């Protein structure tokens, strides 16, 4: 790889890392202290996706019912 390609790859990896960290922190917030950031870092990808889907479903339900979520 050339230097510009390497720098682009590093930039891409940094963005992916920040996106992952943001998603993990959101899970911690939605779980309201039920998990720590360390807990979610050690979770399997499939487990995190299942929790994310549960959160998404619950958000949709609260929008439909008008109940408070936050």
PyMOL Python script that loads the backbone (N, CA, C, O; Angstrom):
from pymol import cmd

cmd.read_pdbstr("""\
ATOM      1  N   UNK A   1       0.845  -1.192   0.000  1.00  0.00           N
ATOM      2  CA  UNK A   1       0.000   0.000   0.000  1.00  0.00           C
ATOM      3  C   UNK A   1       0.883   1.245   0.000  1.00  0.00           C
ATOM      4  O   UNK A   1       1.969   1.265   0.579  1.00  0.00           O
ATOM      5  N   UNK A   2       0.395   2.252  -0.649  1.00  0.00           N
ATOM      6  CA  UNK A   2       1.104   3.520  -0.656  1.00  0.00           C
ATOM      7  C   UNK A   2       0.804   4.273   0.642  1.00  0.00           C
ATOM      8  O   UNK A   2      -0.121   3.922   1.373  1.00  0.00           O
ATOM      9  N   UNK A   3       1.583   5.292   0.913  1.00  0.00           N
ATOM     10  CA  UNK A   3       1.389   6.107   2.125  1.00  0.00           C
ATOM     11  C   UNK A   3      -0.016   6.708   2.149  1.00  0.00           C
ATOM     12  O   UNK A   3      -0.679   6.624   3.183  1.00  0.00           O
ATOM     13  N   UNK A   4      -0.500   7.306   1.065  1.00  0.00           N
ATOM     14  CA  UNK A   4      -1.875   7.846   1.104  1.00  0.00           C
ATOM     15  C   UNK A   4      -2.928   6.767   1.365  1.00  0.00           C
ATOM     16  O   UNK A   4      -3.911   7.024   2.059  1.00  0.00           O
ATOM     17  N   UNK A   5      -2.735   5.569   0.821  1.00  0.00           N
ATOM     18  CA  UNK A   5      -3.672   4.478   1.067  1.00  0.00           C
ATOM     19  C   UNK A   5      -3.638   4.042   2.524  1.00  0.00           C
ATOM     20  O   UNK A   5      -4.678   3.755   3.118  1.00  0.00           O
ATOM     21  N   UNK A   6      -2.458   3.994   3.087  1.00  0.00           N
ATOM     22  CA  UNK A   6      -2.316   3.641   4.507  1.00  0.00           C
ATOM     23  C   UNK A   6      -2.998   4.683   5.380  1.00  0.00           C
ATOM     24  O   UNK A   6      -3.719   4.339   6.317  1.00  0.00           O
ATOM     25  N   UNK A   7      -2.772   5.952   5.075  1.00  0.00           N
ATOM     26  CA  UNK A   7      -3.393   7.026   5.851  1.00  0.00           C
ATOM     27  C   UNK A   7      -4.910   6.992   5.729  1.00  0.00           C
ATOM     28  O   UNK A   7      -5.618   7.266   6.698  1.00  0.00           O
ATOM     29  N   UNK A   8      -5.410   6.659   4.548  1.00  0.00           N
ATOM     30  CA  UNK A   8      -6.852   6.541   4.355  1.00  0.00           C
ATOM     31  C   UNK A   8      -7.408   5.378   5.169  1.00  0.00           C
ATOM     32  O   UNK A   8      -8.474   5.488   5.774  1.00  0.00           O
ATOM     33  N   UNK A   9      -6.688   4.276   5.180  1.00  0.00           N
ATOM     34  CA  UNK A   9      -7.117   3.111   5.954  1.00  0.00           C
ATOM     35  C   UNK A   9      -7.122   3.420   7.450  1.00  0.00           C
ATOM     36  O   UNK A   9      -8.047   3.025   8.159  1.00  0.00           O
ATOM     37  N   UNK A  10      -6.112   4.113   7.927  1.00  0.00           N
ATOM     38  CA  UNK A  10      -6.052   4.528   9.334  1.00  0.00           C
ATOM     39  C   UNK A  10      -7.242   5.422   9.660  1.00  0.00           C
ATOM     40  O   UNK A  10      -7.875   5.263  10.704  1.00  0.00           O
ATOM     41  N   UNK A  11      -7.544   6.364   8.766  1.00  0.00           N
ATOM     42  CA  UNK A  11      -8.691   7.254   8.961  1.00  0.00           C
ATOM     43  C   UNK A  11      -9.989   6.459   9.022  1.00  0.00           C
ATOM     44  O   UNK A  11     -10.838   6.722   9.873  1.00  0.00           O
ATOM     45  N   UNK A  12     -10.150   5.494   8.132  1.00  0.00           N
ATOM     46  CA  UNK A  12     -11.347   4.652   8.126  1.00  0.00           C
ATOM     47  C   UNK A  12     -11.475   3.858   9.420  1.00  0.00           C
ATOM     48  O   UNK A  12     -12.564   3.754   9.983  1.00  0.00           O
ATOM     49  N   UNK A  13     -10.372   3.304   9.887  1.00  0.00           N
ATOM     50  CA  UNK A  13     -10.391   2.526  11.132  1.00  0.00           C
ATOM     51  C   UNK A  13     -10.717   3.404  12.334  1.00  0.00           C
ATOM     52  O   UNK A  13     -11.423   2.969  13.243  1.00  0.00           O
ATOM     53  N   UNK A  14     -10.212   4.630  12.348  1.00  0.00           N
ATOM     54  CA  UNK A  14     -10.525   5.558  13.432  1.00  0.00           C
ATOM     55  C   UNK A  14     -12.022   5.878  13.446  1.00  0.00           C
ATOM     56  O   UNK A  14     -12.637   5.936  14.511  1.00  0.00           O
ATOM     57  N   UNK A  15     -12.599   6.084  12.272  1.00  0.00           N
ATOM     58  CA  UNK A  15     -14.041   6.362  12.187  1.00  0.00           C
ATOM     59  C   UNK A  15     -14.848   5.166  12.663  1.00  0.00           C
ATOM     60  O   UNK A  15     -15.819   5.329  13.403  1.00  0.00           O
ATOM     61  N   UNK A  16     -14.460   3.972  12.250  1.00  0.00           N
ATOM     62  CA  UNK A  16     -15.154   2.764  12.695  1.00  0.00           C
ATOM     63  C   UNK A  16     -15.066   2.608  14.207  1.00  0.00           C
ATOM     64  O   UNK A  16     -16.041   2.235  14.858  1.00  0.00           O
ATOM     65  N   UNK A  17     -13.898   2.894  14.757  1.00  0.00           N
ATOM     66  CA  UNK A  17     -13.694   2.791  16.194  1.00  0.00           C
ATOM     67  C   UNK A  17     -14.598   3.773  16.947  1.00  0.00           C
ATOM     68  O   UNK A  17     -15.206   3.411  17.955  1.00  0.00           O
ATOM     69  N   UNK A  18     -14.685   5.001  16.464  1.00  0.00           N
ATOM     70  CA  UNK A  18     -15.536   6.003  17.102  1.00  0.00           C
ATOM     71  C   UNK A  18     -17.007   5.622  16.998  1.00  0.00           C
ATOM     72  O   UNK A  18     -17.767   5.807  17.949  1.00  0.00           O
ATOM     73  N   UNK A  19     -17.412   5.090  15.850  1.00  0.00           N
ATOM     74  CA  UNK A  19     -18.803   4.660  15.681  1.00  0.00           C
ATOM     75  C   UNK A  19     -19.143   3.518  16.638  1.00  0.00           C
ATOM     76  O   UNK A  19     -20.212   3.511  17.247  1.00  0.00           O
ATOM     77  N   UNK A  20     -18.238   2.561  16.767  1.00  0.00           N
ATOM     78  CA  UNK A  20     -18.457   1.449  17.683  1.00  0.00           C
ATOM     79  C   UNK A  20     -18.579   1.949  19.115  1.00  0.00           C
ATOM     80  O   UNK A  20     -19.487   1.548  19.843  1.00  0.00           O
ATOM     81  N   UNK A  21     -17.678   2.810  19.514  1.00  0.00           N
ATOM     82  CA  UNK A  21     -17.705   3.341  20.879  1.00  0.00           C
ATOM     83  C   UNK A  21     -19.005   4.096  21.137  1.00  0.00           C
ATOM     84  O   UNK A  21     -19.586   3.988  22.217  1.00  0.00           O
ATOM     85  N   UNK A  22     -19.459   4.854  20.152  1.00  0.00           N
ATOM     86  CA  UNK A  22     -20.716   5.581  20.284  1.00  0.00           C
ATOM     87  C   UNK A  22     -21.883   4.625  20.467  1.00  0.00           C
ATOM     88  O   UNK A  22     -22.741   4.857  21.318  1.00  0.00           O
ATOM     89  N   UNK A  23     -21.931   3.561  19.688  1.00  0.00           N
ATOM     90  CA  UNK A  23     -23.003   2.575  19.816  1.00  0.00           C
ATOM     91  C   UNK A  23     -22.963   1.878  21.173  1.00  0.00           C
ATOM     92  O   UNK A  23     -24.007   1.634  21.778  1.00  0.00           O
ATOM     93  N   UNK A  24     -21.770   1.560  21.649  1.00  0.00           N
ATOM     94  CA  UNK A  24     -21.643   0.904  22.951  1.00  0.00           C
ATOM     95  C   UNK A  24     -22.101   1.826  24.079  1.00  0.00           C
ATOM     96  O   UNK A  24     -22.767   1.383  25.015  1.00  0.00           O
ATOM     97  N   UNK A  25     -21.749   3.087  23.992  1.00  0.00           N
ATOM     98  CA  UNK A  25     -22.176   4.044  25.011  1.00  0.00           C
ATOM     99  C   UNK A  25     -23.690   4.238  24.986  1.00  0.00           C
ATOM    100  O   UNK A  25     -24.312   4.400  26.035  1.00  0.00           O
ATOM    101  N   UNK A  26     -24.283   4.223  23.794  1.00  0.00           N
ATOM    102  CA  UNK A  26     -25.742   4.320  23.695  1.00  0.00           C
ATOM    103  C   UNK A  26     -26.399   3.123  24.375  1.00  0.00           C
ATOM    104  O   UNK A  26     -27.392   3.278  25.085  1.00  0.00           O
ATOM    105  N   UNK A  27     -25.851   1.937  24.159  1.00  0.00           N
ATOM    106  CA  UNK A  27     -26.406   0.758  24.822  1.00  0.00           C
ATOM    107  C   UNK A  27     -26.357   0.912  26.334  1.00  0.00           C
ATOM    108  O   UNK A  27     -27.321   0.587  27.028  1.00  0.00           O
ATOM    109  N   UNK A  28     -25.244   1.404  26.840  1.00  0.00           N
ATOM    110  CA  UNK A  28     -25.131   1.626  28.297  1.00  0.00           C
ATOM    111  C   UNK A  28     -26.198   2.596  28.773  1.00  0.00           C
ATOM    112  O   UNK A  28     -26.827   2.375  29.808  1.00  0.00           O
ATOM    113  N   UNK A  29     -26.402   3.659  28.028  1.00  0.00           N
ATOM    114  CA  UNK A  29     -27.395   4.653  28.427  1.00  0.00           C
ATOM    115  C   UNK A  29     -28.788   4.059  28.403  1.00  0.00           C
ATOM    116  O   UNK A  29     -29.549   4.232  29.354  1.00  0.00           O
ATOM    117  N   UNK A  30     -29.137   3.356  27.325  1.00  0.00           N
ATOM    118  CA  UNK A  30     -30.464   2.759  27.227  1.00  0.00           C
ATOM    119  C   UNK A  30     -30.702   1.720  28.315  1.00  0.00           C
ATOM    120  O   UNK A  30     -31.836   1.543  28.761  1.00  0.00           O
ATOM    121  N   UNK A  31     -29.666   1.041  28.740  1.00  0.00           N
ATOM    122  CA  UNK A  31     -29.802   0.020  29.775  1.00  0.00           C
ATOM    123  C   UNK A  31     -29.869   0.630  31.171  1.00  0.00           C
ATOM    124  O   UNK A  31     -30.045  -0.092  32.153  1.00  0.00           O
ATOM    125  N   UNK A  32     -29.734   1.922  31.267  1.00  0.00           N
ATOM    126  CA  UNK A  32     -29.887   2.670  32.521  1.00  0.00           C
ATOM    127  C   UNK A  32     -29.079   2.087  33.677  1.00  0.00           C
ATOM    128  O   UNK A  32     -29.595   1.910  34.781  1.00  0.00           O
ATOM    129  N   UNK A  33     -27.819   1.793  33.413  1.00  0.00           N
ATOM    130  CA  UNK A  33     -26.954   1.284  34.465  1.00  0.00           C
ATOM    131  C   UNK A  33     -26.993  -0.229  34.609  1.00  0.00           C
ATOM    132  O   UNK A  33     -26.313  -0.790  35.468  1.00  0.00           O
ATOM    133  N   UNK A  34     -27.781  -0.889  33.778  1.00  0.00           N
ATOM    134  CA  UNK A  34     -27.854  -2.340  33.829  1.00  0.00           C
ATOM    135  C   UNK A  34     -26.589  -3.008  33.326  1.00  0.00           C
ATOM    136  O   UNK A  34     -26.305  -4.158  33.661  1.00  0.00           O
ATOM    137  N   UNK A  35     -25.836  -2.282  32.525  1.00  0.00           N
ATOM    138  CA  UNK A  35     -24.541  -2.757  32.041  1.00  0.00           C
ATOM    139  C   UNK A  35     -23.559  -1.602  32.078  1.00  0.00           C
ATOM    140  O   UNK A  35     -23.945  -0.438  31.974  1.00  0.00           O
ATOM    141  N   UNK A  36     -22.295  -1.934  32.226  1.00  0.00           N
ATOM    142  CA  UNK A  36     -21.240  -0.927  32.196  1.00  0.00           C
ATOM    143  C   UNK A  36     -20.601  -0.940  30.815  1.00  0.00           C
ATOM    144  O   UNK A  36     -20.844  -1.846  30.018  1.00  0.00           O
ATOM    145  N   UNK A  37     -19.796   0.054  30.543  1.00  0.00           N
ATOM    146  CA  UNK A  37     -19.096   0.100  29.261  1.00  0.00           C
ATOM    147  C   UNK A  37     -18.191  -1.119  29.115  1.00  0.00           C
ATOM    148  O   UNK A  37     -18.043  -1.654  28.017  1.00  0.00           O
ATOM    149  N   UNK A  38     -17.591  -1.556  30.207  1.00  0.00           N
ATOM    150  CA  UNK A  38     -16.759  -2.766  30.143  1.00  0.00           C
ATOM    151  C   UNK A  38     -17.599  -3.985  29.774  1.00  0.00           C
ATOM    152  O   UNK A  38     -17.167  -4.836  28.996  1.00  0.00           O
ATOM    153  N   UNK A  39     -18.804  -4.060  30.340  1.00  0.00           N
ATOM    154  CA  UNK A  39     -19.701  -5.174  30.025  1.00  0.00           C
ATOM    155  C   UNK A  39     -19.984  -5.245  28.527  1.00  0.00           C
ATOM    156  O   UNK A  39     -19.885  -6.310  27.918  1.00  0.00           O
ATOM    157  N   UNK A  40     -20.335  -4.107  27.941  1.00  0.00           N
ATOM    158  CA  UNK A  40     -20.694  -4.141  26.523  1.00  0.00           C
ATOM    159  C   UNK A  40     -19.490  -4.343  25.616  1.00  0.00           C
ATOM    160  O   UNK A  40     -19.623  -4.900  24.527  1.00  0.00           O
ATOM    161  N   UNK A  41     -18.307  -3.894  26.056  1.00  0.00           N
ATOM    162  CA  UNK A  41     -17.103  -4.166  25.265  1.00  0.00           C
ATOM    163  C   UNK A  41     -16.845  -5.667  25.169  1.00  0.00           C
ATOM    164  O   UNK A  41     -16.348  -6.154  24.154  1.00  0.00           O
ATOM    165  N   UNK A  42     -17.185  -6.397  26.231  1.00  0.00           N
ATOM    166  CA  UNK A  42     -16.921  -7.835  26.252  1.00  0.00           C
ATOM    167  C   UNK A  42     -18.072  -8.674  25.705  1.00  0.00           C
ATOM    168  O   UNK A  42     -17.936  -9.890  25.574  1.00  0.00           O
ATOM    169  N   UNK A  43     -19.200  -8.046  25.384  1.00  0.00           N
ATOM    170  CA  UNK A  43     -20.328  -8.783  24.817  1.00  0.00           C
ATOM    171  C   UNK A  43     -20.006  -9.240  23.399  1.00  0.00           C
ATOM    172  O   UNK A  43     -19.262  -8.589  22.666  1.00  0.00           O
ATOM    173  N   UNK A  44     -20.583 -10.363  23.042  1.00  0.00           N
ATOM    174  CA  UNK A  44     -20.462 -10.836  21.660  1.00  0.00           C
ATOM    175  C   UNK A  44     -21.249  -9.896  20.750  1.00  0.00           C
ATOM    176  O   UNK A  44     -22.222  -9.276  21.178  1.00  0.00           O
ATOM    177  N   UNK A  45     -20.828  -9.798  19.516  1.00  0.00           N
ATOM    178  CA  UNK A  45     -21.495  -8.953  18.535  1.00  0.00           C
ATOM    179  C   UNK A  45     -22.985  -9.289  18.451  1.00  0.00           C
ATOM    180  O   UNK A  45     -23.830  -8.395  18.450  1.00  0.00           O
ATOM    181  N   UNK A  46     -23.295 -10.572  18.380  1.00  0.00           N
ATOM    182  CA  UNK A  46     -24.689 -11.006  18.275  1.00  0.00           C
ATOM    183  C   UNK A  46     -25.511 -10.537  19.473  1.00  0.00           C
ATOM    184  O   UNK A  46     -26.659 -10.124  19.308  1.00  0.00           O
ATOM    185  N   UNK A  47     -24.946 -10.594  20.659  1.00  0.00           N
ATOM    186  CA  UNK A  47     -25.644 -10.136  21.863  1.00  0.00           C
ATOM    187  C   UNK A  47     -25.920  -8.639  21.796  1.00  0.00           C
ATOM    188  O   UNK A  47     -27.017  -8.186  22.124  1.00  0.00           O
ATOM    189  N   UNK A  48     -24.916  -7.874  21.367  1.00  0.00           N
ATOM    190  CA  UNK A  48     -25.115  -6.423  21.242  1.00  0.00           C
ATOM    191  C   UNK A  48     -26.197  -6.107  20.218  1.00  0.00           C
ATOM    192  O   UNK A  48     -26.994  -5.193  20.425  1.00  0.00           O
ATOM    193  N   UNK A  49     -26.234  -6.847  19.125  1.00  0.00           N
ATOM    194  CA  UNK A  49     -27.241  -6.612  18.097  1.00  0.00           C
ATOM    195  C   UNK A  49     -28.642  -6.957  18.608  1.00  0.00           C
ATOM    196  O   UNK A  49     -29.618  -6.284  18.274  1.00  0.00           O
ATOM    197  N   UNK A  50     -28.728  -8.005  19.416  1.00  0.00           N
ATOM    198  CA  UNK A  50     -30.021  -8.383  19.980  1.00  0.00           C
ATOM    199  C   UNK A  50     -30.525  -7.312  20.946  1.00  0.00           C
ATOM    200  O   UNK A  50     -31.709  -6.976  20.937  1.00  0.00           O
ATOM    201  N   UNK A  51     -29.639  -6.780  21.773  1.00  0.00           N
ATOM    202  CA  UNK A  51     -30.015  -5.718  22.701  1.00  0.00           C
ATOM    203  C   UNK A  51     -30.407  -4.464  21.923  1.00  0.00           C
ATOM    204  O   UNK A  51     -31.388  -3.801  22.262  1.00  0.00           O
ATOM    205  N   UNK A  52     -29.649  -4.142  20.894  1.00  0.00           N
ATOM    206  CA  UNK A  52     -29.962  -2.972  20.071  1.00  0.00           C
ATOM    207  C   UNK A  52     -31.342  -3.104  19.434  1.00  0.00           C
ATOM    208  O   UNK A  52     -32.092  -2.131  19.366  1.00  0.00           O
ATOM    209  N   UNK A  53     -31.674  -4.298  18.973  1.00  0.00           N
ATOM    210  CA  UNK A  53     -32.984  -4.544  18.370  1.00  0.00           C
ATOM    211  C   UNK A  53     -34.083  -4.382  19.422  1.00  0.00           C
ATOM    212  O   UNK A  53     -35.136  -3.813  19.136  1.00  0.00           O
ATOM    213  N   UNK A  54     -33.844  -4.874  20.619  1.00  0.00           N
ATOM    214  CA  UNK A  54     -34.803  -4.721  21.710  1.00  0.00           C
ATOM    215  C   UNK A  54     -35.037  -3.242  22.020  1.00  0.00           C
ATOM    216  O   UNK A  54     -36.178  -2.814  22.195  1.00  0.00           O
ATOM    217  N   UNK A  55     -33.964  -2.472  22.088  1.00  0.00           N
ATOM    218  CA  UNK A  55     -34.069  -1.031  22.349  1.00  0.00           C
ATOM    219  C   UNK A  55     -34.866  -0.366  21.230  1.00  0.00           C
ATOM    220  O   UNK A  55     -35.755   0.445  21.489  1.00  0.00           O
ATOM    221  N   UNK A  56     -34.546  -0.711  19.998  1.00  0.00           N
ATOM    222  CA  UNK A  56     -35.247  -0.143  18.839  1.00  0.00           C
ATOM    223  C   UNK A  56     -36.745  -0.464  18.907  1.00  0.00           C
ATOM    224  O   UNK A  56     -37.583   0.410  18.686  1.00  0.00           O
ATOM    225  N   UNK A  57     -37.068  -1.704  19.209  1.00  0.00           N
ATOM    226  CA  UNK A  57     -38.472  -2.105  19.327  1.00  0.00           C
ATOM    227  C   UNK A  57     -39.179  -1.340  20.444  1.00  0.00           C
ATOM    228  O   UNK A  57     -40.314  -0.893  20.276  1.00  0.00           O
ATOM    229  N   UNK A  58     -38.508  -1.193  21.574  1.00  0.00           N
ATOM    230  CA  UNK A  58     -39.100  -0.461  22.702  1.00  0.00           C
ATOM    231  C   UNK A  58     -39.295   1.014  22.377  1.00  0.00           C
ATOM    232  O   UNK A  58     -40.294   1.610  22.780  1.00  0.00           O
ATOM    233  N   UNK A  59     -38.358   1.604  21.658  1.00  0.00           N
ATOM    234  CA  UNK A  59     -38.515   3.005  21.237  1.00  0.00           C
ATOM    235  C   UNK A  59     -39.730   3.150  20.332  1.00  0.00           C
ATOM    236  O   UNK A  59     -40.513   4.089  20.476  1.00  0.00           O
ATOM    237  N   UNK A  60     -39.883   2.227  19.411  1.00  0.00           N
ATOM    238  CA  UNK A  60     -41.026   2.262  18.500  1.00  0.00           C
ATOM    239  C   UNK A  60     -42.338   2.115  19.264  1.00  0.00           C
ATOM    240  O   UNK A  60     -43.309   2.814  18.977  1.00  0.00           O
ATOM    241  N   UNK A  61     -42.365   1.216  20.226  1.00  0.00           N
ATOM    242  CA  UNK A  61     -43.569   1.013  21.037  1.00  0.00           C
ATOM    243  C   UNK A  61     -43.922   2.272  21.816  1.00  0.00           C
ATOM    244  O   UNK A  61     -45.090   2.655  21.881  1.00  0.00           O
ATOM    245  N   UNK A  62     -42.920   2.917  22.408  1.00  0.00           N
ATOM    246  CA  UNK A  62     -43.211   4.130  23.185  1.00  0.00           C
ATOM    247  C   UNK A  62     -43.678   5.261  22.284  1.00  0.00           C
ATOM    248  O   UNK A  62     -44.504   6.074  22.697  1.00  0.00           O
ATOM    249  N   UNK A  63     -43.169   5.327  21.064  1.00  0.00           N
ATOM    250  CA  UNK A  63     -43.653   6.347  20.124  1.00  0.00           C
ATOM    251  C   UNK A  63     -45.115   6.106  19.789  1.00  0.00           C
ATOM    252  O   UNK A  63     -45.913   7.043  19.749  1.00  0.00           O
ATOM    253  N   UNK A  64     -45.462   4.856  19.551  1.00  0.00           N
ATOM    254  CA  UNK A  64     -46.841   4.510  19.190  1.00  0.00           C
ATOM    255  C   UNK A  64     -47.805   4.740  20.336  1.00  0.00           C
ATOM    256  O   UNK A  64     -48.933   5.185  20.122  1.00  0.00           O
ATOM    257  N   UNK A  65     -47.368   4.437  21.563  1.00  0.00           N
ATOM    258  CA  UNK A  65     -48.270   4.537  22.716  1.00  0.00           C
ATOM    259  C   UNK A  65     -48.239   5.915  23.371  1.00  0.00           C
ATOM    260  O   UNK A  65     -49.137   6.254  24.141  1.00  0.00           O
ATOM    261  N   UNK A  66     -47.218   6.706  23.072  1.00  0.00           N
ATOM    262  CA  UNK A  66     -47.107   8.021  23.673  1.00  0.00           C
ATOM    263  C   UNK A  66     -46.570   8.010  25.083  1.00  0.00           C
ATOM    264  O   UNK A  66     -46.579   9.039  25.759  1.00  0.00           O
ATOM    265  N   UNK A  67     -46.094   6.840  25.548  1.00  0.00           N
ATOM    266  CA  UNK A  67     -45.515   6.750  26.885  1.00  0.00           C
ATOM    267  C   UNK A  67     -44.140   7.405  26.909  1.00  0.00           C
ATOM    268  O   UNK A  67     -43.471   7.514  25.881  1.00  0.00           O
ATOM    269  N   UNK A  68     -43.731   7.833  28.087  1.00  0.00           N
ATOM    270  CA  UNK A  68     -42.395   8.411  28.239  1.00  0.00           C
ATOM    271  C   UNK A  68     -41.350   7.317  28.175  1.00  0.00           C
ATOM    272  O   UNK A  68     -41.531   6.235  28.734  1.00  0.00           O
ATOM    273  N   UNK A  69     -40.266   7.601  27.496  1.00  0.00           N
ATOM    274  CA  UNK A  69     -39.155   6.642  27.433  1.00  0.00           C
ATOM    275  C   UNK A  69     -37.948   7.179  28.172  1.00  0.00           C
ATOM    276  O   UNK A  69     -37.183   6.413  28.758  1.00  0.00           O
ATOM    277  N   UNK A  70     -37.773   8.471  28.150  1.00  0.00           N
ATOM    278  CA  UNK A  70     -36.543   9.062  28.688  1.00  0.00           C
ATOM    279  C   UNK A  70     -36.691   9.512  30.102  1.00  0.00           C
ATOM    280  O   UNK A  70     -35.740  10.029  30.688  1.00  0.00           O
TER     281      UNK A  70
END
""", "prot")
cmd.dss("prot")
cmd.show_as("cartoon", "prot")
cmd.util.cbc("prot")
cmd.orient("prot")
